[in-house]
Amino acid sequence: MRCFLYIALFFIGIQSVFGQSDQLAQKYLDQGEYAKALSVYQNLVKEAPGNSNYFMGLVISYQQLEDFAMAESLLQERLKNTNNNPSILIELGHNYELQNKPELAKIHYEKALSALNEKVNYAYSIARNFEKYSLLDYAEKAYVLGMQLNPEMNFDLPLARIYGEQGKLDEMFAAYLELITKQPEMAINLMREFDRYIVEDASNSANIALRKQLLQKLQKTQELTYSELLAWLFIQQKDFDKAFLQEKAIYRRNNQDLQRIIQLTVLAKSEGDVETAKEIVSFIIAETNSPSILIQANQLLLDMKLSTAKDSDFKNIEKDFEKVLLEFGRGLETMAIQIDYANFLAFKMNKIEEAKQLLNTLSKSPLNNFQQAAIKMVLADILVLDQKFNQALIYYSQVQTLVKNNEIAQNARFKVAKTSYFKGDFAWALTQLNVLKASTTQLIANDALELSLLIKENSLEDSTQTALNLYAKADLLAFQNKTDAAIAVLNDILQNHKGEKN
């Protein structure tokens, strides 16, 4: 047992020494100290002649020292001792390339390719060796020939990447799609590869190439994967109407699952294509019997109608809200719609008391903390609109207590600062803002910093804070949708307080 332990420790020690020497040799190569690297690799190859890494390190050292004859001698000897390994032929070709002998290099590269006819299993290693020296045309030929000689081999992925580097976009996407044909589960991963080439511009050559290849696939087969990829391409181009056509086809053939179409609605709306989003929502409403989906879809549709509405549209939108609540009730299931409706009544229709009543009634339902916080936040906003600042501050503070350490609580704190600013209590506003400048939510932190700077800069030169009070008044009027009045106050500031910071 003791003897065995000594032997084991001996071999471990040898491996450790080899590892350290290998690292040292590589370090010398990286630093350009080729003579030192050569000396270390000579010892390593002497001790472990079969180690290919040590051998290639020795060859590279000779090449860097421009002793190409010695490098060739070593490679020729290795070629004989490895039963004419085709990869060595590539190394010999590269050795001639370094001597500016392209014709001799080409002869050896072609020999390496020809060797595949008898040694097809070398296809991958040969192609990788060609790639190592950026010989992409030869690498392509090695992969293609390997698959022709042995159809069980699959080099679609490395071949597609080579086509991409060569700028052969049609061939690249054809290879990727062929891989997806064989392994459909690869589609999601390969979208990351597509992302390297696909841009928003539909006239981009890569976009055109992928669309062409997908359409060709769809002419031969109605495989869902290709429709999904085409929809994905249209989404990248922000062609949401075209994406919707694809998604409808997918929906019809995919057990009528609306989830993808719902996601498309959200994307189209977020990118500002409201008309397409409206069309998609109308389709969802017509297709589903699910109460929860119907409620969400109607809420989204109302929100989009509001985003493009004129004052003359408000009466009809009010009727739309009432119609939806009549159909689905005023329970917790429609809480989000009721909150939107309260905001609409207060801020668009100036029906403040009606909005408050709606929210007060809703607040009597059995609610969790987050639901209570959502209602109180809107109610506080409406109280600010009504210039009942102290009551609003109470509600904002209650929100902070209900959902401590949450982004909603931080937003409520910012609204406390903004309300204090509206009412002219700039000192308390600054106290709140100083806390929020370290907020984990970047948007709130930025807003807090901006308002804090506004207050500070306009307090330095004007101890009476006359201009700042006027600016706060203009801000409040803007919040109340009284745009003309807000502009009038701002003009007053410009005319009568020219020298001040605002």
C-alpha positions, 0 to 999 in steps of 0.5 A: 500500500505504501509503495502504491502511494509513493508511485501515485505521488511520483506521477502527480509530481511529474504532472504538476511539473509538466503543467507548470512548464507548459504554462511557462512555455505559453507565457513565453510565446505570448510575450514574444520570447520565442527562443525561451519558449522553444527551449521549454517545448523541446524538453516537454516534447522529449518527455512526452512525445505523443502530446500534440499540444507540446508538439504544436508549441514546438512547431510554432516556436520554430515558425516564430523564429523563422526556422521553417525548415525545422518546422517542416521536418517536424511536421513531415515526421509527425505525418508519417508517425500518425498514419498521414493525419490530414490535419498535419497536411494543413499545418504543413500548408500553413508553414508554406503560407508563412514562407509566402509559398501559396502554391505549395500551401494550396497543394497540401490543403487540397491533399487534406480535403482529398484525404476525407474520401478515405478518412471521413471521420476527420471531417470535423478536425480538418474543418476546425484546423482550416478555421483556425487559420481563417481558411473559411472556403476550405473549412466550408468544403470540409464540412460539406464533403463530410456530410456528403460522404457520411449523411449521418454527420451534421455540420449545419451549425458550424457551416452556418456560422462560416457562411455568416463570416463569409457574408453568404447570408442565403446559405447561412440562413438555409443551413440554420433552417435545415438544422431547425428542420432536423432539431425543432427544439433548436429554434429558440437558441438559434434566434440568438444567432439571427439577432446578430444579423437581423435589424429593424430595417426590413430592407437590410440584406440579412432580413431579406435573406431570412424572409426569403428562406422562410417563405421557401420553407413554408411553400414546401411545408406548413411547419409551425416553427417557420411561421413562428420565425417569420412572425418573429422577423416581422416583430423585429422589423416592427411590422406588427400588422404582418406579424399579426397575419402570421400569428392568426395562422399559428392560432388557427393551427395551434389549438387556438391558444391566444397567448402569443397574440396577447403578447403581440398586442402588448408589443404593438402598443408599447411600440406605438402601433396603436391601430394594429394593437386595436385590431388585434384586441378586437380579434381577441375579444371576438375569439375568446370565451374566457372572462379573464382574457375578455376583461384584460382585452377590454381594458387594453382596448379602452386604454388605447382608445384613450391614448388617441382620443380627442375631447369630442371622443370622451362621451363615447369612451365613458359609455364604453367604460359603462358598457364593459362594467355592466357586462362584467360587473364591478367586483374585484375582477374588474378592479383595474378597469374601475381604477382606469375609469376613475382616472378618466372621470377625474382627469378627462371628464372633470367628474371628481366627486363621481370618481371619488365615489367609485373608488370609495365603493371599491375600497370597501371590497375585501382587498389585500395590501397591494389592492388597497395601495393601488386604490389609495394612490389613485384617490390621492392623485385625484385629491391633488387634482382637486387641490386637497393637498393635506388629504392627498398626503395622508393617502400617499403616506398610507400607501407607503405603510401598506407596501413598505420597501416596494417600488409602489412605496417609493413612488408614493414618497415621490408623490408626497414630495411633488404634492408638497412642492405644489403646495409651496412646502419646498423644505419638506419636499426636499427632505423626501427627495433627498431620500429618493435620490438613492432609490433603487428605481432609476426612474424615480431616482432621476425624477427626484434628482431633477425636482430637487435641483429645480427647488435648490437652484430657484431658492438660492437667488430668490429668498422669497421663492416667488418664481419657484411658487409660480413654477410650481403653480404652472406644474400643478395646472399642467397636472390638472390638464389646464394647459393654456393656464399653465402656459400663461403662468410660464410666460409670466415667469419669463417676462417678470423673472428673467434673471432667475434660474427656472 
